[in-house]
Amino acid sequence: MTEEREPLLKVEHLKQYFRVSRKFTVKAVNDVSFEIYPGETYGLVGESGSGKTTIGRSIIRLYEPTAGKITFEGMDVSGKMDKETFRKLHCDMQMIFQDPMASLNPRKRVDEIIAQGIDINHMAGSEAERKQMVIDMLEEVGLDPDHATRYPHQFSGGQRQRIGIARALIMNPKLVIADECISALDVSIQAQVVNLMKDMQDKTHCAYLFIAHDLSMVKYISDRIGVLHLGHMVETGTRDEIFDNPIHPYTKSLLSAIPSPNPKVEKKRKYMTYNYYESGIDYDKGMEHLVEGTHTVLATDEEFQKWTNA
């Protein structure tokens, strides 16, 4: 399926370094490559500090990439952009942030927050059209149009996240970067928000980069998954390829941590521990090896032989 289409987003050898002092540089993202196709959801998983959020922010150009190439809709958006490319990037790519309260301006009304993008890009022909766009979007995300004149502090966490989703989707983007957008919510609200995102994807055919560390939720929403550790993409493939046949020890350790609702299965579940610094694995020496289909793993030839024969 993916071979027949051009990727919407192509990330090639992305590096994002942060210089802390003259002698120390944090290599937050180190040589990461992946593609996202129109209308699909690409899940990016890994523990806290693995570089997931940094990748999302580099793609949407909140950070200046240190090295590598980012191609969006055939445009190179990794270097210096002209005014038209910059405008197109920020119309067709939107971000839903992790903390629903911190990402909303407490001094602005909900209608002003949601309409921010269409106001900046002059997408509404009249005040009446703008108002109707906001009302339609509020109804789409399950909020009452009367809420338009309220302020963010008057809403619950789940409702605030819906406002964040509405702000992103009112632009009718082709790619939405959802940065751990459900991690601050209750479990019951998480399901509502994820189902809302799936419904909106069915209607608008937008693509998602779904950043999370909840593997069960990633399995539910994602078509393809990339596993990130210490700034390196250690394994990537379709949902079934990753969950049914994990190759990398880190991926196996992540999957072994997923609890089972069946008490008998849960009792027999075996935990796997993985310590990179004690494992003898060096990510910098590894190369991308094809397992089958779209399933690839970062390993040396010896490691690949050992893991696939295990």
DAUR-V676004 format. One record per pair of residues at least 12 apart in sequence whose ideal C-beta (glycine too) atoms are under 8 Angstrom apart, sorted by the first residue. I is the first residue (numbers start at 1). J is the second residue. D is the distance in whole Angstrom. If there is no record, write none. Layout:
BEGIN
<<I	J	D> <I	J	D>>
END
This chain:
BEGIN
<<2	35	8> <2	37	5> <2	294	7> <5	37	6> <5	38	7> <6	74	7> <7	35	4> <7	36	6> <7	37	5> <7	71	8> <8	36	6> <8	37	6> <8	38	5> <8	72	7> <8	73	7> <8	174	6> <8	175	6> <8	207	5> <9	35	7> <9	36	4> <9	59	7> <9	70	7> <9	71	7> <9	72	5> <9	175	6> <9	207	7> <9	209	8> <10	35	5> <10	69	8> <10	70	7> <10	71	4> <10	72	8> <11	32	6> <11	33	6> <11	34	5> <11	35	7> <11	55	8> <11	59	7> <11	68	7> <11	69	8> <11	70	6> <12	33	5> <12	68	6> <12	69	4> <12	70	8> <12	71	7> <13	31	5> <13	32	8> <13	33	6> <13	67	7> <13	68	4> <13	69	7> <14	29	6> <14	31	7> <14	32	5> <14	33	7> <14	55	7> <14	58	6> <14	65	6> <14	67	8> <14	68	4> <14	69	8> <14	70	7> <14	78	8> <15	27	7> <15	29	6> <15	30	6> <15	31	6> <15	32	8> <15	65	7> <15	66	5> <15	67	4> <15	68	5> <16	28	5> <16	29	4> <16	51	7> <16	54	5> <16	55	7> <16	58	5> <16	63	6> <16	65	6> <16	66	5> <16	231	8> <17	66	4> <27	231	6> <28	51	5> <28	54	5> <28	231	6> <29	51	4> <29	54	5> <29	55	6> <29	58	7> <29	231	5> <30	51	8> <30	230	8> <30	231	4> <30	232	6> <30	283	7> <30	284	8> <31	68	8> <31	232	7> <32	51	7> <32	55	6> <32	68	8> <32	228	7> <32	231	7> <32	232	7> <32	233	5> <33	233	7> <33	288	8> <34	226	5> <34	233	6> <34	236	6> <36	175	7> <36	207	5> <36	209	6> <37	207	7> <38	174	7> <38	205	7> <38	207	6> <39	201	7> <39	205	5> <39	206	7> <39	207	6> <40	207	6> <40	208	8> <40	223	4> <40	224	7> <41	201	7> <41	207	7> <41	208	4> <41	210	5> <41	221	5> <41	222	5> <41	223	5> <41	224	8> <42	207	7> <42	208	7> <42	209	5> <42	210	7> <42	222	7> <42	223	7> <42	224	5> <42	225	7> <42	226	7> <43	210	5> <43	211	8> <43	212	7> <43	218	4> <43	219	8> <43	221	7> <43	222	3> <43	224	7> <43	225	4> <43	226	7> <43	239	8> <44	56	8> <44	209	6> <44	210	7> <44	211	5> <44	212	8> <44	225	8> <44	226	5> <44	228	6> <45	212	6> <45	213	6> <45	215	6> <45	218	5> <45	225	6> <45	226	7> <45	227	6> <45	228	7> <45	254	7> <46	213	7> <46	227	6> <46	228	4> <46	229	6> <46	254	8> <47	213	6> <47	229	7> <47	254	8> <48	213	7> <50	228	5> <50	229	5> <50	230	6> <50	231	7> <51	228	6> <51	230	8> <51	231	4> <52	179	8> <52	180	8> <52	211	5> <52	212	8> <52	213	8> <52	228	6> <53	98	7> <53	179	5> <53	180	7> <53	211	6> <55	211	8> <55	228	8> <56	95	7> <56	177	4> <56	179	5> <56	209	6> <56	211	6> <57	179	8> <58	70	7> <59	72	8> <59	93	8> <59	177	6> <59	209	7> <60	89	8> <60	90	8> <60	93	6> <60	95	5> <60	177	6> <61	77	6> <61	81	8> <61	89	7> <62	95	8> <65	78	5> <72	89	6> <72	92	7> <72	93	6> <72	175	7> <73	88	8> <73	92	7> <73	174	7> <75	88	7> <75	89	7> <77	89	5> <87	121	7> <90	117	8> <91	117	7> <91	121	6> <91	171	6> <91	173	7> <92	171	8> <92	173	5> <92	174	5> <92	175	7> <93	173	6> <93	174	7> <93	175	5> <93	176	8> <93	177	7> <94	117	8> <94	167	8> <94	168	4> <94	169	7> <94	171	6> <94	173	4> <94	175	8> <94	176	5> <94	177	7> <95	168	7> <95	176	7> <95	177	5> <95	178	8> <95	179	6> <96	161	8> <96	164	5> <96	165	6> <96	168	5> <96	176	6> <96	177	7> <96	178	5> <96	179	7> <96	181	4> <97	164	6> <97	179	6> <97	181	7> <98	179	5> <98	180	4> <98	181	7> <98	183	6> <98	184	7> <99	184	6> <100	157	6> <100	160	4> <100	161	4> <100	163	7> <100	164	5> <100	181	8> <100	184	6> <100	185	8> <101	152	7> <101	153	8> <101	157	7> <101	160	6> <103	164	6> <104	152	4> <104	160	6> <104	163	6> <104	164	7> <105	152	8> <106	151	7> <106	152	6> <106	153	6> <107	151	8> <108	151	8> <109	148	7> <109	149	6> <109	150	7> <109	151	6> <110	138	8> <110	147	6> <110	148	5> <110	149	7> <110	150	6> <110	151	7> <110	152	7> <110	163	6> <111	131	7> <111	134	5> <111	148	4> <111	149	7> <113	152	7> <113	163	6> <113	167	6> <114	134	5> <114	137	6> <114	138	7> <114	148	8> <114	163	7> <114	166	5> <114	167	5> <114	170	6> <115	130	6> <115	133	7> <115	134	5> <115	170	7> <116	167	7> <117	167	7> <117	170	6> <117	171	5> <118	130	6> <118	133	6> <118	170	6> <118	171	7> <121	171	8> <123	171	8> <133	170	6> <134	148	6> <134	170	7> <135	148	7> <137	166	5> <137	169	7> <137	170	5> <138	166	6> <140	166	7> <140	169	7> <140	200	7> <140	203	8> <141	162	4> <141	163	8> <141	165	5> <141	166	5> <141	169	8> <141	196	6> <141	200	8> <142	162	6> <142	192	8> <142	196	7> <143	159	6> <143	162	6> <143	163	7> <143	166	7> <147	159	8> <156	189	8> <157	184	6> <157	185	5> <157	186	8> <157	189	7> <158	185	6> <158	186	7> <158	189	4> <158	192	7> <158	193	7> <161	181	6> <161	182	7> <161	184	8> <161	185	6> <161	189	8> <161	193	6> <162	193	7> <162	196	7> <164	181	7> <165	181	8> <165	193	7> <165	196	7> <165	197	7> <165	200	7> <169	200	6> <169	204	7> <169	206	8> <172	204	6> <172	206	8> <173	206	6> <174	206	6> <174	207	7> <175	206	7> <175	207	5> <175	208	8> <175	209	7> <176	206	6> <176	207	7> <176	208	5> <176	209	7> <177	208	8> <177	209	5> <177	211	7> <178	197	7> <178	208	6> <178	209	7> <178	210	5> <178	211	6> <179	211	5> <180	211	6> <180	212	6> <180	213	7> <181	193	7> <182	194	6> <182	212	7> <182	214	7> <182	217	7> <183	212	7> <183	213	7> <183	214	7> <190	214	8> <190	217	7> <194	217	6> <194	220	7> <194	221	6> <197	221	7> <198	221	6> <208	221	8> <210	222	6> <215	254	6> <215	255	7> <215	257	8> <215	258	5> <216	258	6> <219	239	6> <219	243	6> <222	239	6> <223	238	7> <223	239	6> <224	236	7> <224	237	7> <224	238	5> <224	239	7> <224	294	7> <225	237	7> <225	238	7> <225	239	6> <225	242	5> <227	242	7> <227	248	7> <227	250	7> <227	251	5> <227	254	7> <229	250	5> <229	276	7> <229	283	8> <230	276	6> <230	283	7> <232	283	4> <232	286	8> <232	298	6> <233	298	7> <234	248	5> <234	250	5> <234	251	7> <234	283	7> <234	297	7> <234	298	5> <235	247	6> <235	248	4> <235	250	8> <235	251	5> <235	295	8> <235	296	7> <235	297	5> <235	298	7> <236	294	8> <236	295	8> <236	296	6> <237	291	7> <237	293	7> <237	294	5> <237	295	3> <237	296	7> <238	293	7> <238	294	6> <238	295	7> <241	291	7> <241	292	8> <241	293	6> <241	294	7> <241	295	4> <242	295	7> <243	255	7> <245	291	7> <245	295	7> <247	291	6> <247	295	8> <247	297	4> <247	299	8> <247	307	5> <247	308	7> <248	297	5> <248	298	7> <248	299	7> <248	307	7> <249	272	7> <249	274	5> <249	279	7> <249	281	8> <249	307	7> <250	274	5> <250	276	7> <252	272	5> <252	274	7> <253	272	4> <253	273	6> <253	274	4> <256	269	7> <256	270	6> <256	271	5> <256	272	4> <257	271	7> <281	303	7> <282	300	8> <283	298	6> <285	300	6> <286	298	4> <286	299	5> <286	300	6> <286	303	7> <287	299	7> <287	300	7> <287	301	8> <289	301	8> <289	304	5> <291	308	7>>
END
